[in-house]
Amino acid sequence: MLMLPTPPDIDLDSLFRVPTGKMLHARECQHLTEKSLALLEPATELDLAKLPLCSSCRDALSTGGRAHYTSFDAALEALPVPVEHRPHMREVAAALDTAQVWIPASRSYIAVSAGPGIEASAYFHKTFVDVHQEDGGYVREWVPGHRTTRSAGEAAPAQLPAVCPTCFVQLPASGRCDECD
C-alpha cells in the first residue's frame, strides 16, 4: 500500500478511524457505513503516523469536501445538469429516499442516500444515472435521448461489474474486495 503523507492543509482534528480499520477517514467519507460511523474514534498521533489517509478523503479534504444540498433540485442547478435531462432525473429521484443529497469535490455527479453512512441510492451524472439494486451493485440507466459513443454494431454491456460497497472498487471474480479484506 502506498503511504502518502497527510497534506499540510488538512486539519488533523478532522480525521478518524474505525477501531479495526486500516485507514484514516473524514467523518463524511463515502466508504463509511452506518455501523462504521457509530464506531468512529478520533485519530491519535500514532494513528496519524502509521495509517494512510483514505484517497477519497484526501481529495475531498484538500479541495473543500463535498457540498450538501437541501433538495435534489438545488443540486441539479448546482452541477449543472442539462435542462433536457432533468425531468427524467427527477422521475428517478422521486422513487428514492433523497434525505441526503451531495455533490463530491470532483463535481462529477450528484449522489443521494437515505442518510449518513447509508450507501448511495443513486449517482446522477450528466447523461446517466447509476441506481443501486437491492441485491447489490448498480445498474446504469442512460438519460433518454442521450447518444452513447458505442458504434452501431457494438452492444451495451449486459451488466456493470460488481463494486465493493465499502470502498467502491471493482470486485475481482472471487467477489471479495482486495482492499477491504
C-alpha positions, 0 to 999 in steps of 0.5 A, spaced: 500 500 500 502 506 498 503 511 504 502 518 502 503 523 507 497 527 510 497 534 506 499 540 510 492 543 509 488 538 512 486 539 519 488 533 523 482 534 528 478 532 522 480 525 521 478 518 524 478 511 524 474 505 525 477 501 531 479 495 526 480 499 520 486 500 516 485 507 514 484 514 516 477 517 514 473 524 514 467 523 518 463 524 511 467 519 507 463 515 502 466 508 504 463 509 511 457 505 513 452 506 518 455 501 523 462 504 521 460 511 523 457 509 530 464 506 531 468 512 529 474 514 534 478 520 533 485 519 530 491 519 535 498 521 533 500 514 532 494 513 528 496 519 524 503 516 523 502 509 521 495 509 517 494 512 510 489 517 509 483 514 505 484 517 497 477 519 497 478 523 503 484 526 501 481 529 495 475 531 498 479 534 504 484 538 500 479 541 495 473 543 500 469 536 501 463 535 498 457 540 498 450 538 501 444 540 498 437 541 501 433 538 495 435 534 489 433 540 485 438 545 488 443 540 486 441 539 479 442 547 478 448 546 482 452 541 477 449 543 472 445 538 469 442 539 462 435 542 462 433 536 457 435 531 462 432 533 468 425 531 468 427 524 467 432 525 473 427 527 477 422 521 475 428 517 478 429 521 484 422 521 486 422 513 487 428 514 492 429 516 499 433 523 497 434 525 505 441 526 503 443 529 497 451 531 495 455 533 490 463 530 491 469 535 490 470 532 483 463 535 481 462 529 477 455 527 479 450 528 484 449 522 489 443 521 494 442 516 500 437 515 505 442 518 510 449 518 513 453 512 512 447 509 508 450 507 501 448 511 495 441 510 492 443 513 486 449 517 482 446 522 477 451 524 472 450 528 466 447 523 461 446 517 466 444 515 472 447 509 476 441 506 481 443 501 486 439 494 486 437 491 492 441 485 491 447 489 490 451 493 485 448 498 480 445 498 474 446 504 469 440 507 466 442 512 460 438 519 460 433 518 454 435 521 448 442 521 450 447 518 444 452 513 447 459 513 443 458 505 442 458 504 434 452 501 431 454 494 431 457 494 438 452 492 444 451 495 451 454 491 456 449 486 459 451 488 466 456 493 470 461 489 474 460 488 481 463 494 486 465 493 493 460 497 497 465 499 502 470 502 498 467 502 491 472 498 487 471 493 482 470 486 485 475 481 482 471 474 480 472 471 487 467 477 489 471 479 495 474 486 495 482 486 495 482 492 499 477 491 504 479 484 506 
